[in-house]
Amino acid sequence: MSDTIKNTEALAPLLEQIKDLLGHIEYGSVELIFHHGKLVQLEKHEKVRFDKN
């Protein structure tokens, strides 16, 4: 199996996790953390906004 196919198969679950995080955030950010060129962590920072009234 080629490296490209292996990498594509390995990315599928990661992309689903990122898609899930982005789908549930109204205000904030999603951060990808890399160490030595490898993704090791996803962080979700969400802000809660209150009505000014």
Backbone hydrogen bonds, N-H to C=O, Kabsch-Sander energy under -0.5 kcal/mol:
donor,donor_aa,acceptor,acceptor_aa,energy
6,K,2,S,-2.2
7,N,3,D,-2.9
8,T,4,T,-2.3
9,E,5,I,-2.4
10,A,6,K,-2.1
11,L,7,N,-1.6
12,A,8,T,-1.2
14,L,10,A,-0.7
15,L,11,L,-3.1
16,E,12,A,-1.8
17,Q,13,P,-2.0
18,I,14,L,-2.4
19,K,15,L,-2.5
20,D,16,E,-2.3
21,L,17,Q,-2.4
22,L,18,I,-2.6
23,G,19,K,-1.8
24,H,20,D,-0.8
24,H,21,L,-0.7
25,I,22,L,-0.9
29,S,45,H,-2.8
31,E,43,E,-3.3
33,I,31,E,-0.5
33,I,41,Q,-3.0
34,F,32,L,-0.5
35,H,38,K,-2.5
38,K,35,H,-1.7
40,V,33,I,-2.9
41,Q,33,I,-1.4
43,E,31,E,-2.8
45,H,29,S,-3.0
45,H,43,E,-0.5
46,E,44,K,-0.6
47,K,27,Y,-2.8
49,R,47,K,-0.6
